[in-house]
Amino acid sequence: MKPSIFDDFALERTIKDHFGLGMEVDHVIAGPIPVSHTAAATVFLNGKKQLYVYIDAKSKLDVGDVRKMLTKMGLKAESFVPPKGRPNYFDEIARNRFQMVFPGRTHVTSDDLIYYRTLVPCNPALVQIQEIPNGEIRQFDTDAHGDWRVAVRFAYRRIRTS
């Protein structure tokens, strides 16, 4: 057995425990690769050939931080997976933070919550990827020009079907 198989099983178990998804890790594309001084990401395909990124950090992360990491990695996010048992997690926390700033507002629209969704805590994060525009997945490297270098070349674009 390869040692990476144990990592795949551990990743599947972590995803099931934190996000409640019984997802199988079919193929790890890159990982764990550094995406900041304290965070690492694993990019993988599940059994349905959908691309996901799992990001875990030793420090606090919010949705805005994860989005920035994904942009620097060269990935385009489609959706964030909420924690297990809380399907409206991102909207609930954003609404609570909005109400703390504007306690008198009773009618809150989705447009009002756009900024507050970026402040929602998100560690660990599981993100479904829509595409890799340049065909390169980059990793954080302080020695590289611009602090990012190519980790893996991989082409992916999710085509929606009905």
N, C-alpha and C positions, 0 to 999 in steps of 0.2 A: 504494500500500500504506500501511496505517496503521502508525505506529510500534509500536502495541501488539501487532501480529502478531509482531514480532521478540521481544518479551517473552514471548509465548506459546510460541514455539519454544524460547527459552532455558529456560523453565520445564520444558517437556517433556524437553529434553535433560538438565537437572539431575536430574529425577526418575528418568530412565532410568539415569544414571550412579550416583547415590547409593542408589537403592532397587531398581533392576533391573526396574522396571515400564514397559512400553511403552504408557503411557497418553497419550491425546490430550486436550489442553485444549480443550474445546468452547466454553466461555464463562466469562470471568473476571467474577465477581460484584463483588469488591472487591479492589483491590490494585495495587501493594503498599501496605499501610496500616501505620502504626506501631502496635506492640502493647507496646512498652516503650521505654526510652531508646535501646537498642541493637538492637532486633529489629523485623522487619517481616514481615507475613503477607500471603499472597495466597489469597483464597477463590475457588474455581473449580468448575465442573461439568465432569466428564469426558464422554466420548462416550456412556456409558451413563446419563447424567443423575444420577450420584452426586456428592455434594458433598464436596470435600476442602479442607483448609487446609494450605498449605506455609508453615512458619515458619523464617526464617533470622536468625541473630543474630551480632553481632560478639563477643559474650561467651559464656561457657559456659552451656548450658541443660541441665536434666535434665527427666525426665518430669513431676515435680511442678511445675516452673516452667511448662511448656507447658500442663498441665491448668489452672493458675491463669489463664494468659493466655486460654485458651479460655472459661473461665467468665466472665471480665471482658468478653470479646468478645460474650457472649450465645449461645455455641454449646455444644451437647452432643455430646461425643466418643463415637464408637462403637468405633473401634480405631486403634491406632498402627501404622504400617507400619514393619517392621524394616529395617535396612540390607541392601543387596544381598548375597546369599549367606549370610546368618545368620538363618534363620527363627525361631530360639529366642533371639535376641539379648537381649531384655528379661529372660527367665528366667535365662539364663546369667550375666549381669552381676549380677542381684539375688542369685542363689545364691552367687556369689563374694563379694559384699559381706557377705552373711549369715555365710558361713564365716569371714570375717576377724574378725567380732565374736564368733561362737560357734564356735571351732575344734573343739570336742569333740562337737558335735551331728552325728550321722550321718543320722538320719531327719528330713528337712526337708519340710514340707508346703507346699502352695500358700498356706495362711493365714499361715504364718511369713514369707512373702516379700512380703506386701502392702506394707508400709512400704518395703522395700528396692527394690521396683520403681519407687518415686517418685524414687529416687536415681540411676537409670540415665541416663548422658549421652545427650542427644537433640538434637543440633544438626548439621545441619538436621533438622526434624521434618515428617513428612507424616502427617496425621491424617484419617481418614474421619469425617464428621460424621453423626450420627444425626438431629438436628433443630435447628431454630432456634426455641426456645420462644416468644419474644416477637416474632419477625418482624423483629428489628433486629440488624444486625451493627455493633458498636461498635469504635471505634479509640481509641488512647491519645492524649490531648491534655492537656498540663499546664495550659492556660488554662481548660479546662472544669471545671464543678463536679463533683467526684469523680474528676477526671483522665480521664474517658472520655466520649465523645460519639458520637452515631449517625453512622455512615459511610454505611450503605446499609440500606434496608428491603427485606427479601427473605424470603418464606415458604418453608419447606422442612421436610418430614418424610419420613424414609425408611420405606417400608412393606416389611417383609420378605415375600418370597414363597418358596415351597418350591423 
